[in-house]
């Protein structure tokens, strides 16, 4: 290679790496937008806002939680997928991201191709709850009631294709029952109508349902994780209750648009993990019924890929489609 060409190439590489390093070193130099693709007011919304406050104080730049509900979390996800890959638009990703490509014939984003994972933030269980007026004190009794009156019971979800919708559809298929789906624009309104008795049941994320279970406004029948949930140790797992082999974990984590410089991702990841380890943040997360995680971007990427593959099989087997 001509020495002059080589020198120009080396100088070009140096400029590129210097620009990337400079971007990471100066990041963030303006407000960061954290897109929460669900309505405000949930337990995890509170967790994210506390984390955002801590990050804002540390960085000297506002981290703003922007609630963008709708389409089972996909409106917010699409906003981030199309955003500039600079670390200033961050998605709080939930299980709906991993089910999305299998539910739609023409998906507008790809959860693996279009996002760069930052960190898994929390995991917890879904929990099958019924309104106290429903004459079922166990999952087996609920199944018997549904079989005796096909199509008479209904269940709420946070939207077509959302994790709690698919949990209920999987339950219906495994238990061979006919229960009517009523989708809402978010978890909170679905939960409110279940508490009021307008809906018979739902698969809620466990932390959101916990205070209402404790107050006697909802009856807990089973949790969806393989082990019992510590805040409600007397409530069986779905595997213990019925049907066997039913296991689902609720998860949530942060991701940025694909193409975001790795140095920016690393800086964002380091700050997220640091904040999660702060005693007051850690305690708040646990009190809300979540298990804090804080893994690496590579580990979170592998987790999302495994979830995409797992739900693709379930959705295909169940013939579930949104459009």
C-alpha positions in Angstrom: 0.0 0.0 0.0 1.2 3.5 -0.8 2.5 5.2 2.3 0.4 8.3 1.7 -2.8 6.2 1.3 -1.9 4.3 4.4 -1.3 7.5 6.3 -4.6 9.0 5.2 -6.4 5.7 6.2 -4.8 5.7 9.6 -5.7 9.4 10.1 -9.3 8.6 9.1 -9.5 5.8 11.7 -8.0 8.0 14.3 -10.6 10.6 13.7 -13.4 8.1 13.8 -12.2 6.6 17.1 -11.5 10.1 18.5 -15.1 11.1 17.7 -16.5 8.0 19.3 -14.4 8.4 22.4 -15.3 12.1 22.6 -19.0 11.3 22.3 -18.8 8.8 25.2 -16.7 11.2 27.3 -19.1 14.0 26.8 -22.2 11.8 27.2 -24.7 13.0 28.3 -24.5 16.7 27.5 -28.2 17.1 27.1 -31.4 15.5 28.6 -31.9 11.7 28.2 -35.3 10.5 27.3 -36.3 7.2 28.9 -39.4 5.9 27.0 -41.7 3.9 29.2 -44.2 2.2 26.8 -47.0 1.9 29.3 -49.3 4.3 31.2 -47.9 6.0 34.3 -48.7 4.9 37.8 -47.5 1.3 37.9 -44.9 -0.1 40.4 -42.2 -0.3 37.8 -43.0 3.2 36.6 -42.1 4.4 40.1 -38.9 2.3 40.1 -37.8 3.9 36.8 -38.6 7.4 38.0 -36.5 6.9 41.2 -33.6 5.6 39.0 -34.0 8.5 36.7 -33.7 11.0 39.6 -30.5 9.4 40.8 -29.0 9.4 37.3 -30.0 13.0 36.8 -28.3 14.0 40.0 -25.1 12.1 39.0 -24.9 13.3 35.4 -26.1 16.8 35.9 -28.5 16.2 33.0 -32.1 15.4 33.3 -33.2 11.8 32.6 -36.9 12.2 31.8 -39.3 9.2 31.9 -41.7 9.6 28.9 -44.8 7.4 29.1 -45.9 6.4 25.6 -48.5 3.7 26.0 -50.4 1.8 23.4 -50.3 -1.3 21.1 -49.1 -3.5 23.9 -45.9 -1.5 24.3 -45.1 -1.3 20.7 -45.7 2.4 20.1 -42.9 3.2 22.6 -40.7 0.5 21.2 -41.1 1.8 17.6 -40.3 5.4 18.8 -36.9 4.2 20.1 -36.2 1.9 17.2 -36.4 4.9 14.9 -34.5 7.3 17.1 -31.0 8.6 16.5 -28.4 6.0 17.8 -26.7 8.4 20.2 -27.8 7.2 23.7 -30.3 10.0 24.3 -33.4 7.9 23.6 -33.7 4.8 25.8 -36.4 2.1 25.9 -37.7 0.3 28.9 -38.2 -3.0 27.1 -40.7 -5.7 28.4 -41.8 -9.2 27.2 -44.0 -7.6 24.5 -40.8 -6.7 22.6 -39.8 -10.4 22.3 -43.3 -11.5 21.2 -43.8 -8.7 18.7 -42.1 -10.2 15.6 -44.2 -13.4 15.8 -47.5 -11.7 16.4 -47.5 -9.4 13.4 -47.3 -10.3 9.7 -45.5 -7.1 8.9 -43.5 -6.0 12.0 -42.0 -2.5 11.7 -39.1 -3.2 14.0 -37.0 -6.2 15.0 -36.2 -6.7 18.7 -32.8 -8.2 17.9 -31.7 -6.2 14.9 -33.0 -2.7 15.8 -32.0 -2.5 19.5 -28.7 -2.6 21.4 -29.4 -4.0 24.9 -28.0 -2.2 27.9 -29.1 -4.2 30.9 -31.8 -6.4 32.3 -33.2 -4.3 35.2 -35.7 -6.5 37.0 -37.5 -9.8 36.9 -40.6 -10.9 38.7 -43.6 -13.2 38.4 -47.0 -12.8 36.8 -49.8 -13.8 39.0 -53.3 -15.1 38.2 -55.8 -13.1 40.1 -59.6 -13.2 40.1 -62.2 -10.8 41.5 -63.5 -12.0 44.9 -67.0 -12.5 43.4 -65.6 -15.3 41.1 -66.5 -18.6 42.9 -63.1 -20.1 42.5 -60.5 -20.5 45.3 -57.9 -22.4 43.2 -56.8 -22.8 39.6 -58.5 -26.1 39.3 -61.8 -24.6 40.5 -61.4 -21.8 38.0 -60.8 -24.3 35.2 -63.9 -26.3 36.3 -66.0 -23.1 36.4 -64.8 -22.1 32.9 -65.5 -25.6 31.5 -69.0 -25.5 33.0 -69.8 -22.1 31.5 -67.8 -21.7 28.3 -67.4 -18.1 27.2 -69.0 -16.8 30.4 -65.8 -15.6 32.1 -63.7 -12.8 30.8 -60.1 -11.6 31.4 -58.4 -8.3 31.1 -55.0 -7.6 29.5 -52.8 -4.6 28.9 -53.3 -5.0 25.2 -53.3 -7.5 22.3 -50.0 -9.3 22.2 -48.8 -8.1 25.6 -47.1 -10.6 28.0 -50.2 -10.9 30.2 -52.4 -11.5 27.1 -50.1 -14.3 25.9 -49.9 -15.8 29.4 -53.7 -16.0 29.5 -53.9 -17.4 26.0 -51.3 -20.0 26.9 -53.3 -20.9 30.0 -56.5 -21.2 28.0 -54.8 -23.5 25.5 -53.2 -25.7 28.2 -56.3 -25.9 30.3 -58.6 -26.2 27.2 -61.1 -23.5 28.4 -63.0 -20.7 26.7 -62.5 -17.4 28.5 -63.2 -14.0 26.7 -60.3 -11.6 26.2 -60.9 -7.9 26.9 -57.8 -5.8 25.9 -57.0 -2.4 27.6 -54.5 0.3 26.8 -52.1 -0.6 29.6 -51.8 -2.6 32.7 -53.2 -0.1 35.2 -56.6 0.3 33.6 -56.9 -3.4 33.1 -56.1 -4.0 36.8 -58.5 -1.2 37.9 -61.4 -2.9 36.1 -60.5 -6.3 37.5 -60.5 -4.8 41.0 -63.9 -3.2 40.4 -65.4 -6.4 39.2 -66.0 -5.4 35.6 -63.5 -8.1 34.7 -63.4 -11.5 36.2 -59.7 -12.2 36.1 -56.3 -11.4 34.7 -52.6 -12.3 34.7 -51.1 -9.2 36.4 -47.5 -8.6 37.0 -47.2 -9.6 40.6 -46.0 -6.3 42.2 -48.9 -4.3 40.8 -51.4 -6.8 42.1 -49.8 -7.3 45.6 -51.4 -4.4 47.5 -54.9 -5.3 46.2 -54.4 -8.9 47.1 -53.4 -7.9 50.6 -56.4 -5.6 50.8 -58.7 -8.4 49.8 -59.8 -6.7 46.6 -58.3 -9.5 44.5 -57.8 -13.2 45.1 -54.5 -14.7 44.1 -54.7 -18.2 42.6 -51.1 -18.9 41.4 -47.8 -17.3 40.3 -46.2 -18.1 37.0 -42.6 -18.6 38.0 -41.0 -22.0 38.8 -40.7 -21.0 42.4 -43.1 -19.4 44.8 -43.0 -15.6 45.1 -41.5 -14.5 48.4 -44.1 -11.8 49.2 -46.9 -14.4 48.9 -45.4 -17.7 50.0 -48.7 -19.4 50.5 -49.7 -18.9 46.8 -48.8 -21.9 44.7 -47.0 -21.8 41.4 -49.0 -22.6 38.2 -47.0 -25.8 38.0 -48.1 -26.8 41.5 -51.7 -25.7 40.9 -52.6 -26.5 37.2 -51.7 -27.0 34.5 -48.2 -28.6 34.8 -45.4 -27.1 32.7 -46.8 -23.5 32.8 -43.9 -21.1 33.6 -43.5 -17.4 32.6 -41.2 -14.7 34.0 -42.0 -11.0 33.7 -38.8 -9.0 32.9 -37.9 -5.4 32.1 -34.6 -3.8 30.9 -33.1 -0.9 29.1 -32.1 -0.8 25.4 -31.0 1.9 22.9 -31.3 2.0 19.1 -28.9 -0.2 17.2 -25.8 1.6 16.1 -25.3 3.4 19.3 -21.6 3.6 20.0 -20.4 0.9 22.4 -18.6 3.4 24.5 -22.0 5.2 25.1 -23.7 1.9 25.9 -21.0 1.0 28.3 -21.3 4.4 30.1 -25.1 4.1 30.3 -24.8 0.5 31.5 -22.3 1.5 34.2 -24.6 4.2 35.5 -27.6 2.0 35.5 -25.9 -0.8 37.5 -24.4 1.8 39.9 -27.8 3.3 40.6 -29.5 -0.1 41.1 -26.9 -0.9 43.8 -27.7 2.2 45.8 -29.3 1.0 49.1 -32.4 3.1 48.8 -33.0 2.1 45.1 -32.3 -1.6 45.8 -34.6 -1.6 48.8 -37.3 0.2 46.8 -37.1 -2.3 44.0 -37.4 -5.3 46.4 -40.2 -3.7 48.3 -42.2 -3.4 45.1 -41.8 -7.1 44.6 -39.1 -7.1 41.9 -35.8 -8.9 41.8 -33.0 -6.5 40.7 -30.7 -7.9 38.0 -28.2 -5.5 36.3 -26.5 -7.9 33.9 -24.1 -7.1 31.0 -25.3 -5.9 27.5 -24.1 -9.2 26.1 -26.1 -11.2 28.7 -29.2 -9.2 28.1 -28.9 -9.6 24.4 -28.7 -13.4 24.8 -31.7 -13.3 27.1 -33.9 -11.3 24.6 -32.9 -13.7 21.7 -33.9 -16.7 23.9 -37.2 -15.1 24.7 -37.9 -14.3 21.0 -37.3 -17.9 20.1 -39.3 -19.3 23.0 -42.4 -17.1 22.3 -42.2 -17.7 18.6 -42.8 -21.4 19.2 -45.7 -20.8 21.6 -47.4 -18.2 19.3 -46.9 -20.5 16.3 -48.3 -23.5 18.1 -51.3 -21.5 19.4 -52.0 -19.8 16.1 -52.1 -16.4 17.8 -52.1 -13.3 15.6 -52.7 -9.7 16.2 -53.2 -8.6 12.5 
